[in-house]
């Protein structure tokens, strides 16, 4: 028998257990029996009530017997008595334990003496798992010291686990050789004198190391390993213990990878994925590693009748993986294109794969080829995987690896590549919905998270209580500012009642733009505010940022290429706001350079192919066309010049920011306003010139209409039911008030 406690501390009517401490508040009771125990013996109070908490474990001994372990709370103030079955012919012995017993701490060597390997595995699993949680032992210094001694006793001379590289200040990459039986690896723990912890990331089993073992890579926290630690791996029927070394001096991940001399793409993706799931700092390390250590791009080079192909677009996001490319298959040898995960397992795209006809350049000639784009939802990553791998699968069973060039990390650049993935003539709603939309949506959200207000520059003393805030988003084209601000300066009501807010969405022009606006401020004496974004985020983000800095109750959204040709336009629009019909937004007549109508209100209709588009009433008609000069309620007005009540703007959440670049945000806002039961009016008595598309056409992402196709699909998907209703029934011209109208200061507008 093991000797842990004196007989004075434990009294029994039968065979006394050995009693020791796991920590000062937790007792371990030990019985050795000469036979196997096939059932868990009972432990209950003398009045047959369950003891809680308690844990029981049976450890088989080499000689055929059983070491029975029970864990209970140590009694505090008075003795505890219970009935214990030790397995001997079902006999129950009464055991009483005194609270002030002089118990020793458990001895690791004695505890595992003569226990079979399977029993040791069960013991380790219980100590690191259920017992530590049930009895709150994880923070106990005495318990952690015992575990460290126990692990050291199980294997006299453990093999090494090596610290290979420093991933971040807090993380490191480890490797250890484990027997092939560890293909069923269940858990890995780092055990040191200061504590133990289970690795959060599943280890990666890679190529064979020395002695025919599998080389297992792990990512672990560096804390607690400075003075040496053990790596404890448990499988279904296996236990391995390795002594950790090399943690004091480690190379960086990039330096270790480059010095390694051979590329293991599966391991690389494992490291990237594990870092991506380990917090913001580790995510940055994952991106840096990909940039510093890219894979060599690889295509299938055929020739003659052999197939060839290439993946030139590939990005893995939090919503899935998108790839695009081309292949040539002169004699029908290609069975499919599959996507590889971090373990090198191939996954067919299934219904998320689309083909289209095209051409590629083959040396000095253009040859026909099949373009493709595919989306696979189940391979995801919170940070971009810049080189997702795929394989060309042939009907013969052969597979050819395809690795794309390193893809851009910047979400705007990655989005631009996706917009080039499919030629517009081959783009369908099905391809947008099933392939492009999930990834574009993820990248758009990342871009919005990066596009914030960087700084605000005030030019001159600002209006203390403006009636209207004129918000002008700027992107690259600054040439209209002289004419626009000059027109503002000629409008006495505007100068007296409005504030000017310019939002620069191309921050690389900040110095040029500030210089220009300062000169115009000196020239005209009009106060202005310049909001500079941290990066380009698009029309909706710029307008929303301007609204956040606006002080007035009325917001006038105005494109940089819209020029007033007469004073009083703001006053005229403001006079139509609010009122008993709850007018929340109004828009003026907009004219082309030649004086013909560009906009007289907006309506929605399907085109000849069934796609819902935005149209402008009476576009191209003369300015004095009768029907274009009737004030009326309209389905919507263009964002090129739109006045909206601030309360309504905030109630509907401002402009929706998931449209790409500059399409459909204004109609989306109008539909949100109508859904909130406000009215929208077209005001023909106010007119301005609009040099249409002079600002948006300079945007590098405006890829031959693909962005507009995507935005149109998104808009129709979101609003189809309402679009159909408005198209069939129009909008009411005699709206009855059903809710409190937006507050407006009519006196200032009169």
BELCOR-V865893 format. One record per residue. N is the residue number from 1. RES is the residue in one letter. OMEGA is omega in degrees with one decimal (NA if undefined). BURIAL is 1 if it has 9 or more other ideal C-beta (glycine too) atoms within 8 Angstrom, else 0. D_LAST is the distance of its C-alpha to the last C-alpha in Angstrom with 2 decimals. Layout:
[[N/RES/OMEGA/BURIAL/D_LAST] [N/RES/OMEGA/BURIAL/D_LAST]]
This chain:
[[1/X/175.1/0/101.04] [2/X/-178.3/1/98.28] [3/X/179.7/0/98.55] [4/X/-172.3/1/95.25] [5/X/177.3/1/95.69] [6/X/-178.1/0/98.46] [7/X/179.6/0/99.99] [8/X/-176.4/0/98.89] [9/X/-176.1/1/95.23] [10/X/175.8/1/95.76] [11/X/-177.8/0/98.01] [12/X/175.8/1/98.83] [13/X/-178.5/0/101.23] [14/X/-176.9/0/101.82] [15/X/-175.6/0/101.02] [16/X/174.4/1/98.69] [17/X/167.0/1/95.80] [18/X/-175.7/1/95.17] [19/X/178.7/1/92.04] [20/X/-175.8/1/89.93] [21/X/165.7/1/86.43] [22/X/167.0/1/83.64] [23/X/-173.6/1/81.65] [24/X/-176.1/0/82.20] [25/X/-172.0/0/80.51] [26/X/-178.2/1/81.82] [27/X/172.0/1/85.39] [28/X/178.8/1/87.12] [29/X/-172.2/1/90.13] [30/X/170.9/1/92.70] [31/X/168.7/1/95.56] [32/X/178.3/1/97.95] [33/X/-174.9/1/99.64] [34/X/-176.5/0/102.49] [35/X/175.9/0/101.00] [36/X/174.2/0/97.80] [37/X/-176.0/1/95.19] [38/X/176.9/0/93.64] [39/X/-179.8/0/91.41] [40/X/179.6/0/89.16] [41/X/-178.3/1/91.05] [42/X/172.4/0/89.33] [43/X/-175.9/1/88.31] [44/X/179.2/1/87.44] [45/X/-178.1/1/87.88] [46/X/174.4/0/91.10] [47/X/170.0/0/89.39] [48/X/173.5/0/88.36] [49/X/-177.8/0/84.66] [50/X/174.7/0/82.93] [51/X/-177.5/1/82.44] [52/X/-2.5/0/78.92] [53/X/173.3/0/78.09] [54/X/177.3/1/81.17] [55/X/-178.1/1/81.99] [56/X/178.2/1/85.25] [57/X/177.0/1/86.62] [58/X/-179.6/1/90.00] [59/X/177.7/1/91.42] [60/X/178.9/1/94.43] [61/X/-176.7/1/97.30] [62/X/-178.1/0/99.66] [63/X/178.9/0/102.63] [64/X/179.9/0/101.14] [65/X/-178.1/1/99.81] [66/X/169.9/1/96.27] [67/X/-176.9/1/94.40] [68/X/-179.3/1/92.15] [69/X/173.9/1/89.13] [70/X/179.4/1/86.98] [71/X/177.8/1/84.00] [72/X/173.6/1/82.95] [73/X/175.4/0/81.26] [74/X/178.4/1/83.62] [75/X/-174.2/1/84.37] [76/X/-169.5/0/82.80] [77/X/-176.6/0/84.60] [78/X/-177.7/0/87.34] [79/X/174.6/0/89.56] [80/X/178.8/0/88.36] [81/X/-179.9/1/90.84] [82/X/175.8/1/90.44] [83/X/-176.7/1/92.55] [84/X/169.3/1/92.79] [85/X/177.2/1/94.33] [86/X/175.5/1/95.87] [87/X/-178.4/1/97.03] [88/X/178.3/0/100.68] [89/X/175.9/0/101.68] [90/X/-177.3/0/98.46] [91/X/176.2/0/99.58] [92/X/176.9/0/97.05] [93/X/175.4/1/97.67] [94/X/-178.4/1/96.02] [95/X/177.2/1/94.57] [96/X/-179.3/1/93.42] [97/X/179.9/1/91.56] [98/X/-179.0/1/91.38] [99/X/-175.9/1/88.08] [100/X/179.6/0/89.82] [101/X/-179.6/1/91.91] [102/X/-175.5/0/92.57] [103/X/174.4/1/91.25] [104/X/172.0/1/91.32] [105/X/-174.9/1/88.52] [106/X/178.0/1/89.18] [107/X/-173.9/1/91.42] [108/X/-176.9/1/90.11] [109/X/-179.8/0/93.54] [110/X/-176.5/1/95.12] [111/X/-176.0/1/92.28] [112/X/-179.0/1/92.60] [113/X/176.0/0/96.38] [114/X/178.5/0/98.03] [115/X/-179.5/1/94.70] [116/X/176.4/1/94.49] [117/X/178.1/0/91.86] [118/X/178.2/0/90.00] [119/X/178.0/1/90.05] [120/X/176.3/1/88.70] [121/X/179.0/1/85.80] [122/X/-179.6/1/85.04] [123/X/-179.9/1/85.28] [124/X/179.7/1/82.89] [125/X/-179.9/1/80.36] [126/X/-176.9/1/80.51] [127/X/-178.4/1/80.36] [128/X/-175.1/1/77.36] [129/X/-169.0/1/75.59] [130/X/-176.3/0/75.86] [131/X/-178.8/1/77.83] [132/X/179.9/1/75.52] [133/X/-174.7/0/72.51] [134/X/-175.5/1/74.22] [135/X/175.1/1/75.69] [136/X/-174.3/0/72.96] [137/X/-170.6/1/75.38] [138/X/-177.1/1/73.24] [139/X/-178.1/0/72.58] [140/X/-179.9/1/76.14] [141/X/-178.8/0/78.04] [142/X/179.4/1/81.42] [143/X/179.4/1/80.43] [144/X/176.1/1/79.12] [145/X/176.8/1/82.29] [146/X/179.8/1/84.37] [147/X/179.7/1/82.53] [148/X/177.5/1/83.10] [149/X/-179.5/1/86.82] [150/X/-179.6/1/87.02] [151/X/179.0/1/85.63] [152/X/-178.4/1/88.04] [153/X/-175.0/0/90.95] [154/X/178.5/1/90.25] [155/X/-175.3/0/90.95] [156/X/-179.9/0/93.41] [157/X/-175.9/0/92.54] [158/X/172.3/1/89.15] [159/X/-174.9/0/88.08] [160/X/161.9/1/85.23] [161/X/-171.8/1/81.53] [162/X/170.4/1/80.07] [163/X/-170.8/1/76.76] [164/X/-172.1/1/75.84] [165/X/173.7/1/72.50] [166/X/180.0/1/69.67] [167/X/173.7/1/66.49] [168/X/176.1/1/64.19] [169/X/-174.9/0/64.90] [170/X/-172.3/0/65.21] [171/X/176.7/1/66.69] [172/X/178.0/1/69.92] [173/X/179.8/1/71.70] [174/X/173.0/1/75.10] [175/X/178.1/1/77.86] [176/X/173.6/1/80.96] [177/X/179.4/1/83.69] [178/X/178.7/1/84.07] [179/X/-179.2/0/86.62] [180/X/-179.8/0/85.70] [181/X/-178.6/0/85.67] [182/X/168.5/1/82.31] [183/X/177.0/0/80.55] [184/X/-177.8/1/79.68] [185/X/-177.8/1/78.07] [186/X/-176.4/0/76.25] [187/X/175.5/1/75.16] [188/X/-179.8/1/75.58] [189/X/167.8/1/75.56] [190/X/-175.6/1/75.71] [191/X/176.9/1/78.05] [192/X/179.4/1/78.58] [193/X/-176.8/0/79.91] [194/X/179.6/0/76.37] [195/X/176.4/0/75.13] [196/X/178.3/1/74.74] [197/X/176.5/0/71.88] [198/X/178.2/0/71.61] [199/X/-178.0/1/70.19] [200/X/-176.6/0/66.79] [201/X/175.7/1/67.20] [202/X/179.8/0/69.81] [203/X/-179.9/1/72.53] [204/X/178.0/1/73.17] [205/X/-174.5/1/76.71] [206/X/-176.1/1/77.59] [207/X/-178.1/0/80.75] [208/X/174.4/0/84.14] [209/X/-179.9/1/85.08] [210/X/176.1/0/88.56] [211/X/175.9/0/91.25] [212/X/179.2/0/89.53] [213/X/171.7/1/86.72] [214/X/177.4/1/83.10] [215/X/-175.4/1/80.87] [216/X/179.6/1/77.95] [217/X/-176.8/1/74.85] [218/X/174.1/1/72.66] [219/X/-173.5/1/69.58] [220/X/171.9/1/69.91] [221/X/180.0/1/68.40] [222/X/-176.9/1/70.29] [223/X/176.0/0/70.14] [224/X/-179.0/1/73.49] [225/X/-175.1/1/75.60] [226/X/-176.6/0/76.49] [227/X/-179.5/0/79.87] [228/X/-178.6/0/80.83] [229/X/177.0/1/79.93] [230/X/169.2/1/81.07] [231/X/-178.3/1/79.45] [232/X/-179.5/1/80.36] [233/X/178.7/1/79.87] [234/X/173.4/1/80.54] [235/X/-179.8/1/81.09] [236/X/-179.2/0/82.17] [237/X/-173.1/0/85.80] [238/X/179.0/1/85.70] [239/X/177.7/1/85.06] [240/X/179.9/1/84.95] [241/X/179.8/1/84.60] [242/X/177.8/1/84.00] [243/X/-176.6/1/84.03] [244/X/179.8/1/80.93] [245/X/174.3/1/81.59] [246/X/-176.8/1/79.94] [247/X/-175.7/1/76.73] [248/X/-177.6/0/77.12] [249/X/-179.9/0/76.74] [250/X/173.7/1/74.73] [251/X/172.7/0/73.34] [252/X/-179.3/0/69.75] [253/X/-178.4/1/69.09] [254/X/-179.3/1/68.66] [255/X/178.3/1/71.85] [256/X/-177.9/1/73.84] [257/X/-178.9/1/72.63] [258/X/179.1/0/73.49] [259/X/-177.0/0/76.87] [260/X/171.7/0/77.65] [261/X/177.9/0/78.50] [262/X/-175.5/0/77.70] [263/X/174.1/0/74.49] [264/X/-173.7/0/74.08] [265/X/178.4/1/70.85] [266/X/178.6/1/71.01] [267/X/179.7/1/71.38] [268/X/-179.7/1/68.56] [269/X/176.1/1/66.16] [270/X/-179.4/1/67.44] [271/X/-179.2/1/66.68] [272/X/-178.8/1/63.22] [273/X/179.8/1/62.40] [274/X/177.2/1/63.84] [275/X/-178.2/1/61.91] [276/X/-178.5/1/58.70] [277/X/-172.6/1/59.13] [278/X/175.7/1/59.97] [279/X/-174.0/0/56.68] [280/X/-178.3/0/54.33] [281/X/179.0/1/56.99] [282/X/177.7/1/59.55] [283/X/175.8/1/57.01] [284/X/177.8/0/56.50] [285/X/178.0/1/60.30] [286/X/179.3/1/60.48] [287/X/179.8/1/58.19] [288/X/179.9/1/60.09] [289/X/-179.7/1/63.39] [290/X/-178.6/1/62.32] [291/X/-178.3/1/61.18] [292/X/-174.0/0/64.33] [293/X/-179.9/1/66.76] [294/X/171.1/1/65.68] [295/X/172.6/1/68.01] [296/X/179.1/0/69.61] [297/X/-174.8/1/67.87] [298/X/176.9/0/70.18] [299/X/176.0/1/70.15] [300/X/-178.6/1/72.72] [301/X/-179.5/0/74.60] [302/X/-177.1/1/76.45] [303/X/-178.0/0/77.90] [304/X/-179.4/0/79.76] [305/X/-178.6/0/79.60] [306/X/179.4/0/78.50] [307/X/175.3/1/74.95] [308/X/-179.5/1/72.52] [309/X/-177.0/1/69.03] [310/X/169.5/1/66.46] [311/X/-180.0/1/63.52] [312/X/174.8/1/60.92] [313/X/177.1/1/57.98] [314/X/178.2/1/58.48] [315/X/174.9/1/56.27] [316/X/-179.7/1/56.71] [317/X/178.8/1/53.66] [318/X/-179.4/0/53.03] [319/X/179.0/1/52.52] [320/X/-176.4/1/55.62] [321/X/177.9/1/57.29] [322/X/172.3/1/56.40] [323/X/175.6/1/58.87] [324/X/179.8/1/58.94] [325/X/-177.9/1/61.59] [326/X/170.1/1/64.15] [327/X/172.8/1/67.77] [328/X/-175.9/1/70.48] [329/X/-172.1/1/73.06] [330/X/-175.5/0/75.44] [331/X/170.7/0/77.92] [332/X/178.7/0/75.86] [333/X/-172.6/1/76.94] [334/X/177.1/1/73.65] [335/X/-179.8/0/73.25] [336/X/174.3/0/69.89] [337/X/-178.7/1/67.74] [338/X/178.7/1/67.65] [339/X/179.7/1/65.68] [340/X/172.7/1/67.62] [341/X/-174.9/1/66.70] [342/X/176.4/1/67.73] [343/X/179.7/0/71.19] [344/X/179.2/0/71.80] [345/X/-177.2/0/71.55] [346/X/179.9/1/70.30] [347/X/175.4/1/67.58] [348/X/-179.0/0/67.02] [349/X/-178.5/1/63.41] [350/X/-175.9/0/64.00] [351/X/-178.2/0/61.08] [352/X/-177.0/1/58.81] [353/X/-175.9/1/60.59] [354/X/-179.9/1/59.58] [355/X/174.5/0/61.34] [356/X/-178.2/1/60.36] [357/X/-179.7/0/62.27] [358/X/179.5/1/61.94] [359/X/174.1/0/63.91] [360/X/178.2/1/65.08] [361/X/178.2/0/66.72] [362/X/-174.0/0/70.43] [363/X/-175.2/0/71.80] [364/X/-178.9/0/71.43] [365/X/177.4/0/70.54] [366/X/-176.5/0/67.82] [367/X/178.6/1/69.11] [368/X/179.5/0/67.61] [369/X/176.4/1/66.68] [370/X/172.9/1/64.94] [371/X/179.0/1/61.70] [372/X/172.8/1/60.84] [373/X/-177.4/1/58.26] [374/X/177.9/1/58.93] [375/X/178.6/1/57.24] [376/X/-170.0/1/59.25] [377/X/-168.1/1/57.32] [378/X/172.7/0/60.10] [379/X/-171.3/1/60.66] [380/X/174.8/1/57.78] [381/X/178.6/1/57.15] [382/X/170.4/0/54.37] [383/X/-175.9/1/54.81] [384/X/166.1/1/55.34] [385/X/-167.9/1/58.92] [386/X/179.4/1/59.02] [387/X/174.8/1/62.21] [388/X/-176.4/1/62.72] [389/X/176.1/1/66.09] [390/X/179.3/1/67.09] [391/X/170.3/1/70.30] [392/X/-177.2/1/71.33] [393/X/-177.6/1/73.63] [394/X/178.6/1/76.33] [395/X/178.1/0/78.29] [396/X/-175.5/0/81.40] [397/X/177.1/0/80.02] [398/X/178.7/0/79.47] [399/X/-179.9/1/76.20] [400/X/-176.9/1/74.69] [401/X/173.1/0/72.26] [402/X/179.5/1/68.98] [403/X/-179.2/1/67.02] [404/X/168.8/1/63.76] [405/X/178.9/0/62.95] [406/X/-177.3/1/61.01] [407/X/-179.4/1/57.43] [408/X/178.9/0/54.39] [409/X/-178.7/1/53.34] [410/X/-176.3/0/49.72] [411/X/179.0/1/47.64] [412/X/177.9/1/45.61] [413/X/178.1/1/48.89] [414/X/177.8/1/50.47] [415/X/179.1/1/47.51] [416/X/178.1/1/47.83] [417/X/179.7/1/51.50] [418/X/178.4/1/50.80] [419/X/175.7/1/48.37] [420/X/-170.2/0/51.37] [421/X/-176.3/1/53.76] [422/X/176.2/1/53.64] [423/X/-175.8/1/53.10] [424/X/-177.2/1/50.04] [425/X/179.1/0/52.30] [426/X/-176.3/1/54.16] [427/X/178.4/1/51.23] [428/X/176.0/0/50.80] [429/X/179.8/0/48.69] [430/X/177.7/0/51.95] [431/X/178.8/1/52.60] [432/X/-174.6/1/49.06] [433/X/-171.1/1/49.20] [434/X/-177.4/1/52.79] [435/X/-169.0/1/53.22] [436/X/-170.1/1/50.24] [437/X/-178.6/1/47.44] [438/X/-176.8/1/49.11] [439/X/176.6/1/49.86] [440/X/178.7/1/46.62] [441/X/178.8/1/44.77] [442/X/179.7/1/46.91] [443/X/178.3/1/46.47] [444/X/178.0/1/42.69] [445/X/176.4/1/42.59] [446/X/179.7/1/44.84] [447/X/179.1/1/42.63] [448/X/178.2/1/39.51] [449/X/-179.5/0/41.53] [450/X/-174.9/1/42.26] [451/X/-178.6/1/38.82] [452/X/174.7/0/37.09] [453/X/179.9/1/35.00] [454/X/178.8/0/37.56] [455/X/-179.8/0/35.63] [456/X/179.9/1/32.27] [457/X/178.9/0/32.07] [458/X/179.1/1/29.32] [459/X/-178.8/1/28.95] [460/X/178.1/1/27.56] [461/X/-174.1/0/25.77] [462/X/179.2/1/23.16] [463/X/-175.9/1/19.54] [464/X/-175.8/0/19.96] [465/X/-175.2/0/16.75] [466/X/175.8/1/14.99] [467/X/179.0/1/11.82] [468/X/174.8/1/13.68] [469/X/177.1/1/17.41] [470/X/-174.6/1/18.80] [471/X/-176.8/1/22.31] [472/X/174.5/1/24.90] [473/X/-178.7/1/28.41] [474/X/174.2/1/31.21] [475/X/173.6/1/34.69] [476/X/-176.6/1/37.21] [477/X/179.4/1/35.31] [478/X/-172.7/1/33.71] [479/X/-179.1/0/34.03] [480/X/-172.7/1/30.44] [481/X/-179.6/1/28.98] [482/X/179.9/1/29.51] [483/X/-176.9/0/27.63] [484/X/-178.5/1/24.83] [485/X/174.6/1/24.26] [486/X/176.8/1/24.72] [487/X/177.1/1/21.86] [488/X/-175.4/1/19.66] [489/X/-179.8/1/20.81] [490/X/-175.9/0/19.74] [491/X/-175.5/1/16.02] [492/X/-178.8/0/14.57] [493/X/179.4/1/11.24] [494/X/-178.6/1/13.63] [495/X/-175.2/1/16.12] [496/X/-168.1/0/13.96] [497/X/-172.9/1/12.29] [498/X/168.4/1/14.87] [499/X/-179.3/1/18.50] [500/X/179.0/1/21.12] [501/X/175.5/1/23.85] [502/X/-178.5/1/26.81] [503/X/-177.4/1/29.37] [504/X/-177.2/1/32.82] [505/X/173.8/1/34.82] [506/X/-169.8/1/37.86] [507/X/176.5/1/38.91] [508/X/178.4/0/41.83] [509/X/-171.9/1/39.38] [510/X/-177.9/1/38.00] [511/X/179.0/0/39.66] [512/X/-177.5/0/38.72] [513/X/179.0/1/35.07] [514/X/179.8/1/34.73] [515/X/-179.6/0/36.45] [516/X/-178.3/1/34.14] [517/X/177.1/1/30.92] [518/X/178.4/1/32.36] [519/X/178.7/0/33.12] [520/X/176.0/1/29.63] [521/X/178.0/1/28.20] [522/X/-177.4/0/30.60] [523/X/-172.7/0/29.79] [524/X/-180.0/1/25.98] [525/X/-179.0/0/25.53] [526/X/175.0/1/22.98] [527/X/178.3/1/23.71] [528/X/172.6/1/24.80] [529/X/179.1/1/26.57] [530/X/176.4/1/29.49] [531/X/-177.8/1/30.68] [532/X/179.2/1/34.24] [533/X/179.4/1/35.75] [534/X/176.9/1/39.44] [535/X/179.5/1/40.14] [536/X/178.8/1/38.68] [537/X/178.6/1/37.34] [538/X/-174.3/1/35.32] [539/X/-174.6/1/31.76] [540/X/-180.0/1/31.01] [541/X/179.8/1/32.50] [542/X/179.6/1/30.68] [543/X/178.4/1/27.22] [544/X/177.9/1/28.09] [545/X/177.1/1/29.32] [546/X/179.5/1/26.12] [547/X/178.8/1/24.13] [548/X/-178.8/0/26.60] [549/X/-179.1/1/25.79] [550/X/-177.6/1/21.98] [551/X/-173.4/1/20.13] [552/X/177.0/1/16.56] [553/X/177.5/1/15.46] [554/X/-179.9/1/14.52] [555/X/177.3/1/17.50] [556/X/177.6/1/17.57] [557/X/-173.7/1/21.24] [558/X/175.8/1/22.34] [559/X/-179.8/1/25.93] [560/X/-179.8/1/27.61] [561/X/174.6/1/28.47] [562/X/-173.6/1/24.97] [563/X/173.8/1/23.88] [564/X/177.0/1/20.60] [565/X/175.5/0/21.63] [566/X/177.9/0/18.44] [567/X/174.1/1/15.49] [568/X/-176.6/1/11.95] [569/X/178.7/1/13.41] [570/X/179.1/1/12.06] [571/X/-179.9/1/8.40] [572/X/177.8/1/9.36] [573/X/-177.7/1/11.19] [574/X/-177.8/1/8.93] [575/X/-178.3/0/6.48] [576/X/-174.5/1/9.93] [577/X/174.7/1/11.25] [578/X/178.6/1/12.84] [579/X/-174.2/1/12.69] [580/X/179.9/0/15.99] [581/X/173.1/0/17.56] [582/X/178.5/1/17.47] [583/X/-177.6/1/16.14] [584/X/-178.1/1/17.39] [585/X/176.8/1/17.61] [586/X/176.6/1/16.50] [587/X/-178.5/1/18.32] [588/X/169.6/1/18.11] [589/X/176.1/1/20.99] [590/X/-174.2/1/23.59] [591/X/169.9/1/26.20] [592/X/179.8/1/29.74] [593/X/-177.1/0/31.08] [594/X/177.8/0/32.38] [595/X/176.2/0/29.03] [596/X/-173.0/1/30.04] [597/X/171.7/1/28.00] [598/X/-176.0/1/28.57] [599/X/173.4/1/26.07] [600/X/-173.1/1/24.20] [601/X/-175.4/1/24.20] [602/X/173.3/1/27.22] [603/X/-173.9/1/30.03] [604/X/179.7/1/33.38] [605/X/175.1/0/36.85] [606/X/176.0/0/40.44] [607/X/-175.1/0/42.18] [608/X/177.8/0/45.71] [609/X/176.3/0/47.25] [610/X/179.9/0/45.12] [611/X/-179.9/1/42.90] [612/X/-178.9/1/39.28] [613/X/174.3/1/36.96] [614/X/178.3/1/33.30] [615/X/178.4/1/32.50] [616/X/177.7/1/29.60] [617/X/169.1/1/28.83] [618/X/-179.8/1/29.98] [619/X/179.3/1/31.11] [620/X/-179.9/0/32.87] [621/X/178.1/0/31.62] [622/X/-178.1/0/30.22] [623/X/-174.7/1/26.55] [624/X/176.4/0/26.28] [625/X/-169.0/1/28.17] [626/X/-174.3/0/26.85] [627/X/179.8/0/26.72] [628/X/-177.3/1/24.80] [629/X/177.0/0/21.87] [630/X/175.9/0/21.06] [631/X/-175.9/0/18.22] [632/X/170.5/0/20.16] [633/X/-178.8/1/21.22] [634/X/177.9/1/23.75] [635/X/-179.5/1/26.38] [636/X/174.5/1/24.96] [637/X/-176.5/1/23.35] [638/X/176.8/1/25.07] [639/X/176.7/1/24.85] [640/X/172.8/1/24.89] [641/X/-174.4/1/21.09] [642/X/173.2/1/19.57] [643/X/-177.2/1/16.52] [644/X/176.6/1/17.45] [645/X/-176.2/1/16.49] [646/X/-179.1/1/18.99] [647/X/179.0/1/20.35] [648/X/179.0/1/21.23] [649/X/-178.9/1/22.66] [650/X/-179.7/0/24.88] [651/X/-178.0/0/25.83] [652/X/175.5/1/27.34] [653/X/178.7/0/28.95] [654/X/178.0/1/27.05] [655/X/174.5/1/28.87] [656/X/-168.0/1/32.45] [657/X/-178.2/1/34.80] [658/X/171.3/0/37.99] [659/X/-174.0/1/37.22] [660/X/168.3/1/39.08] [661/X/-175.7/1/37.42] [662/X/177.2/0/34.33] [663/X/171.1/1/34.48] [664/X/177.5/1/32.98] [665/X/-177.6/1/31.01] [666/X/178.7/1/27.72] [667/X/175.9/1/29.08] [668/X/177.7/1/30.58] [669/X/-179.9/1/27.25] [670/X/178.7/1/25.71] [671/X/175.1/1/28.72] [672/X/177.8/1/28.41] [673/X/179.7/1/24.81] [674/X/177.7/1/26.08] [675/X/177.5/0/29.09] [676/X/174.3/1/26.92] [677/X/170.2/0/25.45] [678/X/179.5/1/21.92] [679/X/178.2/1/20.51] [680/X/-175.5/1/19.91] [681/X/169.7/1/18.04] [682/X/-174.0/1/18.86] [683/X/-175.4/1/16.10] [684/X/-179.4/1/18.20] [685/X/177.3/0/15.63] [686/X/179.3/1/15.62] [687/X/178.2/1/19.15] [688/X/175.2/1/21.22] [689/X/177.5/1/24.97] [690/X/176.9/1/26.99] [691/X/-163.9/1/30.54] [692/X/174.6/0/31.62] [693/X/-180.0/0/34.13] [694/X/179.2/1/34.57] [695/X/-173.5/1/34.06] [696/X/-175.6/1/35.75] [697/X/178.8/0/38.76] [698/X/-175.3/0/40.11] [699/X/-175.3/1/40.58] [700/X/-177.7/0/44.32] [701/X/-177.0/1/43.98] [702/X/-166.3/1/42.43] [703/X/170.2/1/45.91] [704/X/173.9/0/46.11] [705/X/-178.3/0/43.80] [706/X/178.2/1/45.49] [707/X/178.8/1/42.46] [708/X/177.3/1/40.36] [709/X/178.9/1/43.13] [710/X/-179.6/1/43.16] [711/X/178.1/1/39.39] [712/X/176.8/1/39.51] [713/X/-179.0/1/42.31] [714/X/-179.5/1/40.55] [715/X/-179.4/1/37.32] [716/X/178.7/1/39.31] [717/X/-175.9/0/41.52] [718/X/-168.7/0/38.62] [719/X/-171.1/1/36.52] [720/X/-176.6/1/39.11] [721/X/-179.3/0/38.76] [722/X/176.9/1/34.99] [723/X/180.0/1/35.27] [724/X/-179.6/0/37.86] [725/X/179.9/0/35.84] [726/X/-179.7/1/32.70] [727/X/-177.8/1/35.02] [728/X/-169.5/0/36.81] [729/X/-177.1/0/34.06] [730/X/176.9/0/30.78] [731/X/-177.2/1/27.52] [732/X/175.9/0/26.09] [733/X/179.4/0/23.45] [734/X/-174.2/0/22.89] [735/X/176.1/1/22.74] [736/X/-178.7/0/23.38] [737/X/178.7/0/22.06] [738/X/-179.9/0/25.07] [739/X/-179.4/0/23.81] [740/X/-178.3/0/21.20] [741/X/178.3/1/18.04] [742/X/179.2/1/16.91] [743/X/177.2/0/15.01] [744/X/-179.7/1/11.42] [745/X/-174.7/0/9.13] [746/X/-177.8/0/6.12] [747/X/-178.1/0/5.25] [748/X/-177.9/0/5.66] [749/X/-174.4/1/3.79] [750/X/NA/0/0.00]]
